[in-house]
Amino acid sequence: MAVVIKVKHKEKIMGRLRHGADLLGELSEICKKEKIQLGRLEAIGAVQKACIGFYNQEKREYQFITIDQPLEITNLTGNISIKDGNPIVHAHLTLSDSSGKAYGGHLAPGTIVFACECMIESFDGSLLERGFDQETGLPLWTVQE
């Protein structure tokens, strides 16, 4: 059975991330500081370098690649939920290089901000907590009442 909840809009915050910051780390810190435990996010901008992941379903583990060049963030979208009692950002991004070649995957630590503008929307509702899913090997949502 699907895991679904109803949520109500709480607030939106918008801002610019720090040049040279770790993209995932900076978004996570904002969520902790603002006490956002349930939400969604999006961002655009550019990175100095990137680390993105792909989940290998057969091996049940992430494989990461580092792209050590300037890239545009053409899209970053994600959600905020709870894991081990703390807010966790789960985001995917699409990047492009100077020739228009696109890269995409799971946002990982090591993606360094050149310039980035973000929007985070928080919700009220039952919390979604990430717990180990035996079938996939991933930390997926369960409902926390």
N, C-alpha and C positions, 0 to 999 in steps of 0.2 A: 504494500500500500504506500502511496506517496506521502511524504511528510510535508504538510502545508499548514500555514497559520495565517490569520488575518492581522494586518498591521494598520496603524494610523500614522499619518505624517506627523512628525514632531517638530523638526526644524531642519534648515539647510545652512551649511556654512561653506564659504568660498574663500580661497586664498591662494597664495603663491608659496611654493616650497623653496627652501634654501638652495642656492647654487652649491654644488659639491656634496650635497646630502645623499644618503642612500634612499632611493625612492620608496621602497617598501618600509624601511625603518621610519622615515619621516611621516608617512601616512599612518603607520601604527601608533606613533607617538601622539599624533593629533587625536586619534580615537581615544587613547588612554587619557590624555589631558582633558578632553571634552566629555569624557565618560559615555562615549557612544558604544553601545553593546549590540545594537541591531541597526543595520543600515545598508546603504549602497553608495558607491563612489564612482566618479569618473574623472579623467584628467587628460590634458593635452600639453604638448610642449616638446622638449628635446632632452636627450641624455648624452653624456660624454662617452659612456660605454654601457653595455647591458649584459645581464645574466638572465636567461629565460629557461624554463623547464618544460619538459614533455614527459607525461606519465606513461611509462612502458607497462601496458596492461598485462603482458605475459610475465614479465619479471616482477611486477608489482612494486616498482620503484621509479623515482624521478631520474631523468637524465638531463643534465644541464649543459648549456653551451654559453660561452662568453663571446660577445661581439665587441671587440676593442676598437671602436670607432664612433664618431658622432652619428647620432640617429635621431630622426623625428619621431615623436610619439603621435601616431595617427589616431590611435584610440587606446584608452585604458578604461576598463570597466571592471567592477568587482563588488564584493559585499563584505559586510562586517558582521561577525557573530562572535560566539564565545568558545574558547578552548582552554581547558585547564584553569577556568575562572577568570581569564583575561580576554579583552577584545582581540580578535585576530582578523587581519585583512587578507582576503583571498581575492586576487586580481589576475586578470589576463590582459596582455597588451599586444598591440600590433605596432611595429616600428618600421620605418623605411630609411634606406640609405640615400646617398646623393644621386644614385642612378634610378631610384624609385623601386629598387628591390625591397620586398617586404619580408619581415621576420615576425613570428608570433609565438606566443606561449604563455606559460605561467610566470608571473612576476616573481623574481627571486632576489635575495640579497645580492648586492654587488652591482646593481643598476644605479648609476650615479647621475644625479640631476644636473643638467645644464641650465634649463629654465622650465618650470612646470607650474601650471595653474590647475587647481583641483576644485571639485565640488563634492561635498559629502552630505548626504541626506540621512537623517536619523529617524527611527520609527519607534513608536510605542507598541507593545504587544508581547506575547509570550516569547521568551528568548530561544534562539536556535543555538544549540551547543554542538560542537564538533566532537564526535566520538568515533572510535575505530569501527569500520564497517567490514565484517568478515568476508563478504562476497567480493568486494573490490580491493581491499587492502588500504583504502583511503579514509581519512578522517572526515566523515560526512555528517550532515545535520540530523539531530534528534531534537524533539521539542522539550524545552525546560520550562515547566509551569511555575 
